[in-house]
């Protein structure tokens, strides 16, 4: 079985994504400070992102999600969701 694994290195943390639904975070190397971005893989059909996956973060807002190809399926089965602190304005388009 082939698993799609994406590793993102942000300025203030490391995020490991394993599709289609399992997500694990190593945020800020356990420094205890809030990360600049939080990302995760979620089913596209889920409408209550990210809280249904236990990833709700008070003080953060979702800035977008993008469909990704699942290597085990001919259909698009998951996406990446990116979160930023409420006081940060972000104009970057995230594609994964």
Secondary structure, DSSP 8 states (H G I E B T S, - for coil): ----EEEEEETTEEEEEESSS-EEEE-GGG-SS--SEEEEEEETT-SSTTGGGT---TTEEEEEEEEEE-TTSSSEEEEEEEEEETT---------
